[in-house]
Each structure stands twice: as C-alpha cells, then as structure tokens.
Amino acid sequence: ERPLGGCFLMTLRLIDGLFANLSDENFDAVVANKVESWRTLKAVVDIGKLDFIVGFSTAAALAGSPGQSNYTT
C-alpha cells in the first residue's frame, strides 16, 4: 500500500579503545555488526526499488576521536 522510499541505516556496537590497543576481535566485532545490518536489510527489502540508502558511521570519521577508531570503517 505504501512502498518504502528509502532507508537510513545507523548501526552501533560500542567497543571503545585506542587503535593501538584494539585486538582483531574488537575491531572485527564492530565491522561485522555493520556488515550484518546491511545483509539483513538486503534480505528483507528489495534494495533496487529504494530511492536512497544512507549508511551512517561515526562523527569520528570527520572530526576524529581517539577512542573510536574502529567505528570509522
């Protein structure tokens, strides 16, 4: 009746730490969470019919944040 026009996808999993102190598991957990969110969206929505998809990362990608380096992927 009312088709979905678009989607804003903001995934969050909080595992803060300085880049030098992050383990592979800490870094991968945040990235995997984002990837799985996209996979879920793709499984339930015909992405080709959307007018837009906006994926958010973190403001650290723009301004920098010493404790959130794994969120800028």
Gaussian input, Z-matrix of N, CA and C with variables (Angstrom, degrees):
# hf/3-21g

backbone

0 1
 N
 C     1     B1
 C     2     B2     1     A1
 N     3     B3     2     A2     1     D1
 C     4     B4     3     A3     2     D2
 C     5     B5     4     A4     3     D3
 N     6     B6     5     A5     4     D4
 C     7     B7     6     A6     5     D5
 C     8     B8     7     A7     6     D6
 N     9     B9     8     A8     7     D7
 C    10    B10     9     A9     8     D8
 C    11    B11    10    A10     9     D9
 N    12    B12    11    A11    10    D10
 C    13    B13    12    A12    11    D11
 C    14    B14    13    A13    12    D12
 N    15    B15    14    A14    13    D13
 C    16    B16    15    A15    14    D14
 C    17    B17    16    A16    15    D15
 N    18    B18    17    A17    16    D16
 C    19    B19    18    A18    17    D17
 C    20    B20    19    A19    18    D18
 N    21    B21    20    A20    19    D19
 C    22    B22    21    A21    20    D20
 C    23    B23    22    A22    21    D21
 N    24    B24    23    A23    22    D22
 C    25    B25    24    A24    23    D23
 C    26    B26    25    A25    24    D24
 N    27    B27    26    A26    25    D25
 C    28    B28    27    A27    26    D26
 C    29    B29    28    A28    27    D27
 N    30    B30    29    A29    28    D28
 C    31    B31    30    A30    29    D29
 C    32    B32    31    A31    30    D30
 N    33    B33    32    A32    31    D31
 C    34    B34    33    A33    32    D32
 C    35    B35    34    A34    33    D33
 N    36    B36    35    A35    34    D34
 C    37    B37    36    A36    35    D35
 C    38    B38    37    A37    36    D36
 N    39    B39    38    A38    37    D37
 C    40    B40    39    A39    38    D38
 C    41    B41    40    A40    39    D39
 N    42    B42    41    A41    40    D40
 C    43    B43    42    A42    41    D41
 C    44    B44    43    A43    42    D42
 N    45    B45    44    A44    43    D43
 C    46    B46    45    A45    44    D44
 C    47    B47    46    A46    45    D45
 N    48    B48    47    A47    46    D46
 C    49    B49    48    A48    47    D47
 C    50    B50    49    A49    48    D48
 N    51    B51    50    A50    49    D49
 C    52    B52    51    A51    50    D50
 C    53    B53    52    A52    51    D51
 N    54    B54    53    A53    52    D52
 C    55    B55    54    A54    53    D53
 C    56    B56    55    A55    54    D54
 N    57    B57    56    A56    55    D55
 C    58    B58    57    A57    56    D56
 C    59    B59    58    A58    57    D57
 N    60    B60    59    A59    58    D58
 C    61    B61    60    A60    59    D59
 C    62    B62    61    A61    60    D60
 N    63    B63    62    A62    61    D61
 C    64    B64    63    A63    62    D62
 C    65    B65    64    A64    63    D63
 N    66    B66    65    A65    64    D64
 C    67    B67    66    A66    65    D65
 C    68    B68    67    A67    66    D66
 N    69    B69    68    A68    67    D67
 C    70    B70    69    A69    68    D68
 C    71    B71    70    A70    69    D69
 N    72    B72    71    A71    70    D70
 C    73    B73    72    A72    71    D71
 C    74    B74    73    A73    72    D72
 N    75    B75    74    A74    73    D73
 C    76    B76    75    A75    74    D74
 C    77    B77    76    A76    75    D75
 N    78    B78    77    A77    76    D76
 C    79    B79    78    A78    77    D77
 C    80    B80    79    A79    78    D78
 N    81    B81    80    A80    79    D79
 C    82    B82    81    A81    80    D80
 C    83    B83    82    A82    81    D81
 N    84    B84    83    A83    82    D82
 C    85    B85    84    A84    83    D83
 C    86    B86    85    A85    84    D84
 N    87    B87    86    A86    85    D85
 C    88    B88    87    A87    86    D86
 C    89    B89    88    A88    87    D87
 N    90    B90    89    A89    88    D88
 C    91    B91    90    A90    89    D89
 C    92    B92    91    A91    90    D90
 N    93    B93    92    A92    91    D91
 C    94    B94    93    A93    92    D92
 C    95    B95    94    A94    93    D93
 N    96    B96    95    A95    94    D94
 C    97    B97    96    A96    95    D95
 C    98    B98    97    A97    96    D96
 N    99    B99    98    A98    97    D97
 C   100   B100    99    A99    98    D98
 C   101   B101   100   A100    99    D99
 N   102   B102   101   A101   100   D100
 C   103   B103   102   A102   101   D101
 C   104   B104   103   A103   102   D102
 N   105   B105   104   A104   103   D103
 C   106   B106   105   A105   104   D104
 C   107   B107   106   A106   105   D105
 N   108   B108   107   A107   106   D106
 C   109   B109   108   A108   107   D107
 C   110   B110   109   A109   108   D108
 N   111   B111   110   A110   109   D109
 C   112   B112   111   A111   110   D110
 C   113   B113   112   A112   111   D111
 N   114   B114   113   A113   112   D112
 C   115   B115   114   A114   113   D113
 C   116   B116   115   A115   114   D114
 N   117   B117   116   A116   115   D115
 C   118   B118   117   A117   116   D116
 C   119   B119   118   A118   117   D117
 N   120   B120   119   A119   118   D118
 C   121   B121   120   A120   119   D119
 C   122   B122   121   A121   120   D120
 N   123   B123   122   A122   121   D121
 C   124   B124   123   A123   122   D122
 C   125   B125   124   A124   123   D123
 N   126   B126   125   A125   124   D124
 C   127   B127   126   A126   125   D125
 C   128   B128   127   A127   126   D126
 N   129   B129   128   A128   127   D127
 C   130   B130   129   A129   128   D128
 C   131   B131   130   A130   129   D129
 N   132   B132   131   A131   130   D130
 C   133   B133   132   A132   131   D131
 C   134   B134   133   A133   132   D132
 N   135   B135   134   A134   133   D133
 C   136   B136   135   A135   134   D134
 C   137   B137   136   A136   135   D135
 N   138   B138   137   A137   136   D136
 C   139   B139   138   A138   137   D137
 C   140   B140   139   A139   138   D138
 N   141   B141   140   A140   139   D139
 C   142   B142   141   A141   140   D140
 C   143   B143   142   A142   141   D141
 N   144   B144   143   A143   142   D142
 C   145   B145   144   A144   143   D143
 C   146   B146   145   A145   144   D144
 N   147   B147   146   A146   145   D145
 C   148   B148   147   A147   146   D146
 C   149   B149   148   A148   147   D147
 N   150   B150   149   A149   148   D148
 C   151   B151   150   A150   149   D149
 C   152   B152   151   A151   150   D150
 N   153   B153   152   A152   151   D151
 C   154   B154   153   A153   152   D152
 C   155   B155   154   A154   153   D153
 N   156   B156   155   A155   154   D154
 C   157   B157   156   A156   155   D155
 C   158   B158   157   A157   156   D156
 N   159   B159   158   A158   157   D157
 C   160   B160   159   A159   158   D158
 C   161   B161   160   A160   159   D159
 N   162   B162   161   A161   160   D160
 C   163   B163   162   A162   161   D161
 C   164   B164   163   A163   162   D162
 N   165   B165   164   A164   163   D163
 C   166   B166   165   A165   164   D164
 C   167   B167   166   A166   165   D165
 N   168   B168   167   A167   166   D166
 C   169   B169   168   A168   167   D167
 C   170   B170   169   A169   168   D168
 N   171   B171   170   A170   169   D169
 C   172   B172   171   A171   170   D170
 C   173   B173   172   A172   171   D171
 N   174   B174   173   A173   172   D172
 C   175   B175   174   A174   173   D173
 C   176   B176   175   A175   174   D174
 N   177   B177   176   A176   175   D175
 C   178   B178   177   A177   176   D176
 C   179   B179   178   A178   177   D177
 N   180   B180   179   A179   178   D178
 C   181   B181   180   A180   179   D179
 C   182   B182   181   A181   180   D180
 N   183   B183   182   A182   181   D181
 C   184   B184   183   A183   182   D182
 C   185   B185   184   A184   183   D183
 N   186   B186   185   A185   184   D184
 C   187   B187   186   A186   185   D185
 C   188   B188   187   A187   186   D186
 N   189   B189   188   A188   187   D187
 C   190   B190   189   A189   188   D188
 C   191   B191   190   A190   189   D189
 N   192   B192   191   A191   190   D190
 C   193   B193   192   A192   191   D191
 C   194   B194   193   A193   192   D192
 N   195   B195   194   A194   193   D193
 C   196   B196   195   A195   194   D194
 C   197   B197   196   A196   195   D195
 N   198   B198   197   A197   196   D196
 C   199   B199   198   A198   197   D197
 C   200   B200   199   A199   198   D198
 N   201   B201   200   A200   199   D199
 C   202   B202   201   A201   200   D200
 C   203   B203   202   A202   201   D201
 N   204   B204   203   A203   202   D202
 C   205   B205   204   A204   203   D203
 C   206   B206   205   A205   204   D204
 N   207   B207   206   A206   205   D205
 C   208   B208   207   A207   206   D206
 C   209   B209   208   A208   207   D207
 N   210   B210   209   A209   208   D208
 C   211   B211   210   A210   209   D209
 C   212   B212   211   A211   210   D210
 N   213   B213   212   A212   211   D211
 C   214   B214   213   A213   212   D212
 C   215   B215   214   A214   213   D213
 N   216   B216   215   A215   214   D214
 C   217   B217   216   A216   215   D215
 C   218   B218   217   A217   216   D216

   B1=1.4516
   B2=1.5294
   B3=1.3085
   B4=1.4674
   B5=1.5287
   B6=1.2968
   B7=1.4709
   B8=1.5281
   B9=1.3138
   B10=1.4552
   B11=1.5268
   B12=1.3188
   B13=1.4571
   B14=1.5149
   B15=1.3148
   B16=1.4512
   B17=1.5057
   B18=1.3182
   B19=1.4585
   B20=1.5262
   B21=1.3275
   B22=1.4592
   B23=1.5156
   B24=1.3081
   B25=1.4599
   B26=1.5234
   B27=1.3219
   B28=1.4616
   B29=1.5302
   B30=1.3025
   B31=1.4577
   B32=1.5172
   B33=1.3186
   B34=1.4615
   B35=1.5189
   B36=1.2832
   B37=1.4649
   B38=1.5125
   B39=1.2841
   B40=1.4561
   B41=1.5297
   B42=1.3184
   B43=1.4673
   B44=1.5319
   B45=1.3194
   B46=1.4603
   B47=1.5218
   B48=1.3087
   B49=1.4594
   B50=1.5135
   B51=1.3023
   B52=1.4528
   B53=1.5187
   B54=1.3114
   B55=1.4616
   B56=1.5265
   B57=1.3184
   B58=1.4690
   B59=1.5278
   B60=1.3294
   B61=1.4661
   B62=1.5226
   B63=1.3260
   B64=1.4605
   B65=1.5161
   B66=1.3083
   B67=1.4581
   B68=1.5286
   B69=1.3071
   B70=1.4633
   B71=1.5214
   B72=1.3269
   B73=1.4631
   B74=1.5278
   B75=1.3472
   B76=1.4645
   B77=1.5192
   B78=1.3146
   B79=1.4583
   B80=1.5249
   B81=1.3240
   B82=1.4656
   B83=1.5233
   B84=1.3286
   B85=1.4680
   B86=1.5218
   B87=1.3162
   B88=1.4627
   B89=1.5224
   B90=1.3117
   B91=1.4620
   B92=1.5308
   B93=1.3227
   B94=1.4643
   B95=1.5199
   B96=1.3079
   B97=1.4568
   B98=1.5263
   B99=1.3174
   B100=1.4707
   B101=1.5251
   B102=1.3166
   B103=1.4693
   B104=1.5242
   B105=1.3228
   B106=1.4593
   B107=1.5261
   B108=1.3155
   B109=1.4692
   B110=1.5225
   B111=1.3261
   B112=1.4686
   B113=1.5261
   B114=1.3258
   B115=1.4682
   B116=1.5262
   B117=1.3154
   B118=1.4631
   B119=1.5179
   B120=1.3185
   B121=1.4649
   B122=1.5225
   B123=1.3123
   B124=1.4618
   B125=1.5323
   B126=1.3236
   B127=1.4643
   B128=1.5274
   B129=1.3386
   B130=1.4663
   B131=1.5259
   B132=1.3251
   B133=1.4682
   B134=1.5319
   B135=1.3288
   B136=1.4582
   B137=1.5262
   B138=1.3091
   B139=1.4661
   B140=1.5255
   B141=1.3159
   B142=1.4591
   B143=1.5280
   B144=1.3187
   B145=1.4631
   B146=1.5327
   B147=1.3203
   B148=1.4564
   B149=1.5241
   B150=1.3182
   B151=1.4604
   B152=1.5268
   B153=1.3351
   B154=1.4609
   B155=1.5215
   B156=1.3219
   B157=1.4659
   B158=1.5196
   B159=1.3130
   B160=1.4541
   B161=1.5210
   B162=1.3144
   B163=1.4604
   B164=1.5157
   B165=1.3103
   B166=1.4568
   B167=1.5143
   B168=1.3169
   B169=1.4506
   B170=1.5124
   B171=1.2856
   B172=1.4492
   B173=1.5155
   B174=1.3007
   B175=1.4565
   B176=1.5226
   B177=1.3192
   B178=1.4622
   B179=1.5223
   B180=1.3223
   B181=1.4611
   B182=1.5215
   B183=1.3129
   B184=1.4648
   B185=1.5217
   B186=1.3139
   B187=1.4588
   B188=1.5196
   B189=1.2942
   B190=1.4548
   B191=1.5133
   B192=1.2904
   B193=1.4473
   B194=1.5201
   B195=1.2868
   B196=1.4640
   B197=1.5230
   B198=1.3133
   B199=1.4470
   B200=1.5229
   B201=1.3250
   B202=1.4562
   B203=1.5308
   B204=1.3008
   B205=1.4576
   B206=1.5211
   B207=1.3249
   B208=1.4693
   B209=1.5128
   B210=1.3184
   B211=1.4605
   B212=1.5143
   B213=1.3101
   B214=1.4637
   B215=1.5201
   B216=1.3057
   B217=1.4540
   B218=1.5109
   A1=111.28
   A2=115.97
   A3=121.24
   A4=108.11
   A5=117.97
   A6=119.21
   A7=112.02
   A8=115.11
   A9=121.25
   A10=108.47
   A11=117.18
   A12=120.97
   A13=114.02
   A14=115.92
   A15=119.31
   A16=111.29
   A17=115.39
   A18=120.00
   A19=110.01
   A20=115.00
   A21=122.62
   A22=106.70
   A23=117.49
   A24=121.58
   A25=109.15
   A26=115.47
   A27=120.88
   A28=107.76
   A29=115.63
   A30=121.77
   A31=109.47
   A32=116.58
   A33=120.23
   A34=110.61
   A35=114.33
   A36=122.05
   A37=106.00
   A38=116.96
   A39=122.08
   A40=111.49
   A41=115.19
   A42=122.71
   A43=105.56
   A44=115.67
   A45=120.52
   A46=111.46
   A47=115.17
   A48=121.01
   A49=110.54
   A50=116.55
   A51=120.37
   A52=109.04
   A53=116.43
   A54=121.12
   A55=111.82
   A56=116.03
   A57=120.54
   A58=112.20
   A59=117.31
   A60=121.24
   A61=113.54
   A62=118.26
   A63=120.69
   A64=111.06
   A65=115.26
   A66=119.20
   A67=108.06
   A68=116.19
   A69=119.81
   A70=110.40
   A71=116.69
   A72=121.02
   A73=111.57
   A74=117.61
   A75=120.97
   A76=111.14
   A77=115.70
   A78=120.68
   A79=110.88
   A80=116.37
   A81=121.26
   A82=112.80
   A83=117.53
   A84=120.45
   A85=111.04
   A86=117.24
   A87=120.81
   A88=110.24
   A89=117.49
   A90=121.73
   A91=109.94
   A92=117.22
   A93=121.01
   A94=111.33
   A95=117.13
   A96=121.63
   A97=111.00
   A98=116.83
   A99=121.09
   A100=111.06
   A101=116.52
   A102=121.09
   A103=110.36
   A104=116.93
   A105=120.34
   A106=111.86
   A107=117.56
   A108=120.50
   A109=111.16
   A110=116.30
   A111=120.03
   A112=110.94
   A113=117.30
   A114=120.65
   A115=111.15
   A116=116.71
   A117=120.93
   A118=110.39
   A119=116.97
   A120=120.51
   A121=110.39
   A122=116.24
   A123=121.24
   A124=111.67
   A125=116.90
   A126=121.11
   A127=112.82
   A128=117.29
   A129=119.57
   A130=113.95
   A131=117.22
   A132=121.08
   A133=109.06
   A134=116.35
   A135=120.51
   A136=107.51
   A137=116.31
   A138=122.17
   A139=111.87
   A140=117.21
   A141=121.28
   A142=113.19
   A143=117.24
   A144=120.86
   A145=113.56
   A146=116.75
   A147=120.14
   A148=110.87
   A149=115.60
   A150=120.89
   A151=111.18
   A152=116.24
   A153=119.74
   A154=110.29
   A155=114.39
   A156=123.47
   A157=105.67
   A158=116.66
   A159=121.51
   A160=107.21
   A161=116.05
   A162=121.03
   A163=109.49
   A164=116.33
   A165=121.30
   A166=110.27
   A167=115.29
   A168=121.18
   A169=105.59
   A170=118.51
   A171=121.66
   A172=110.34
   A173=115.74
   A174=120.36
   A175=110.89
   A176=117.34
   A177=120.32
   A178=111.37
   A179=116.85
   A180=120.19
   A181=110.74
   A182=116.80
   A183=121.17
   A184=112.25
   A185=116.36
   A186=120.55
   A187=113.25
   A188=117.24
   A189=121.23
   A190=111.67
   A191=116.28
   A192=123.40
   A193=106.93
   A194=117.92
   A195=119.74
   A196=114.41
   A197=119.19
   A198=120.43
   A199=114.60
   A200=117.39
   A201=119.04
   A202=113.05
   A203=116.73
   A204=120.11
   A205=113.09
   A206=118.24
   A207=119.08
   A208=113.32
   A209=118.83
   A210=121.77
   A211=112.56
   A212=117.93
   A213=120.34
   A214=113.23
   A215=118.10
   A216=121.26
   A217=110.92
   D1=-45.26
   D2=177.90
   D3=-127.46
   D4=100.40
   D5=-178.00
   D6=-67.91
   D7=149.90
   D8=177.19
   D9=-73.34
   D10=125.44
   D11=-178.20
   D12=-85.45
   D13=-33.75
   D14=-177.54
   D15=-169.36
   D16=-178.13
   D17=-174.96
   D18=-148.98
   D19=136.09
   D20=168.51
   D21=-106.82
   D22=121.69
   D23=-176.82
   D24=-114.90
   D25=112.96
   D26=179.32
   D27=-123.93
   D28=104.22
   D29=-177.27
   D30=-98.27
   D31=139.21
   D32=-179.06
   D33=-135.93
   D34=132.11
   D35=167.10
   D36=-145.60
   D37=116.43
   D38=-172.31
   D39=-88.07
   D40=109.07
   D41=172.10
   D42=-141.00
   D43=83.07
   D44=-177.72
   D45=-77.07
   D46=154.69
   D47=175.38
   D48=166.24
   D49=149.44
   D50=175.22
   D51=-64.43
   D52=145.09
   D53=-175.89
   D54=-52.89
   D55=-43.65
   D56=-178.28
   D57=-64.00
   D58=-21.64
   D59=-177.50
   D60=-100.33
   D61=-3.63
   D62=-178.22
   D63=-78.23
   D64=135.46
   D65=173.22
   D66=-84.58
   D67=166.04
   D68=175.31
   D69=-57.87
   D70=-38.60
   D71=-179.16
   D72=-64.23
   D73=-41.39
   D74=178.07
   D75=-62.09
   D76=-46.86
   D77=-178.68
   D78=-65.64
   D79=-47.86
   D80=-177.28
   D81=-64.91
   D82=-32.58
   D83=-179.23
   D84=-62.47
   D85=-40.50
   D86=179.46
   D87=-70.03
   D88=-45.04
   D89=179.92
   D90=-63.59
   D91=-44.62
   D92=-179.25
   D93=-61.36
   D94=-37.19
   D95=178.18
   D96=-61.34
   D97=-41.91
   D98=178.54
   D99=-67.50
   D100=-44.89
   D101=-179.20
   D102=-62.40
   D103=-43.40
   D104=-179.12
   D105=-66.14
   D106=-33.61
   D107=175.89
   D108=-62.81
   D109=-42.65
   D110=177.26
   D111=-65.01
   D112=-40.94
   D113=178.71
   D114=-62.65
   D115=-40.65
   D116=178.89
   D117=-64.62
   D118=-44.90
   D119=177.68
   D120=-58.14
   D121=-45.88
   D122=-179.18
   D123=-63.02
   D124=-32.81
   D125=-179.14
   D126=-73.08
   D127=-28.23
   D128=-174.33
   D129=-107.99
   D130=-11.63
   D131=-177.12
   D132=-130.65
   D133=138.80
   D134=172.94
   D135=-77.17
   D136=94.84
   D137=-173.84
   D138=-59.88
   D139=-31.41
   D140=179.83
   D141=-63.60
   D142=-19.96
   D143=-179.82
   D144=-93.21
   D145=-5.95
   D146=179.92
   D147=-78.27
   D148=146.54
   D149=174.62
   D150=-77.91
   D151=-30.17
   D152=-179.05
   D153=-158.38
   D154=154.68
   D155=168.20
   D156=-136.46
   D157=127.16
   D158=176.98
   D159=-117.84
   D160=118.51
   D161=177.50
   D162=-102.80
   D163=125.04
   D164=-179.50
   D165=-98.38
   D166=143.28
   D167=170.76
   D168=-110.87
   D169=-116.31
   D170=-179.05
   D171=-135.62
   D172=156.41
   D173=175.62
   D174=-63.85
   D175=-18.00
   D176=178.00
   D177=-61.11
   D178=-24.78
   D179=178.11
   D180=-66.02
   D181=-27.24
   D182=-179.11
   D183=-99.09
   D184=-46.34
   D185=-172.54
   D186=-100.66
   D187=-22.42
   D188=-177.91
   D189=88.87
   D190=142.22
   D191=177.53
   D192=-156.13
   D193=115.67
   D194=-173.81
   D195=-63.11
   D196=-19.84
   D197=-177.84
   D198=-102.04
   D199=5.67
   D200=-175.86
   D201=-131.12
   D202=40.78
   D203=-177.62
   D204=-65.91
   D205=-29.17
   D206=-179.32
   D207=-79.32
   D208=-3.76
   D209=178.60
   D210=-91.32
   D211=-9.55
   D212=-175.52
   D213=-87.91
   D214=6.66
   D215=179.55
   D216=-76.88

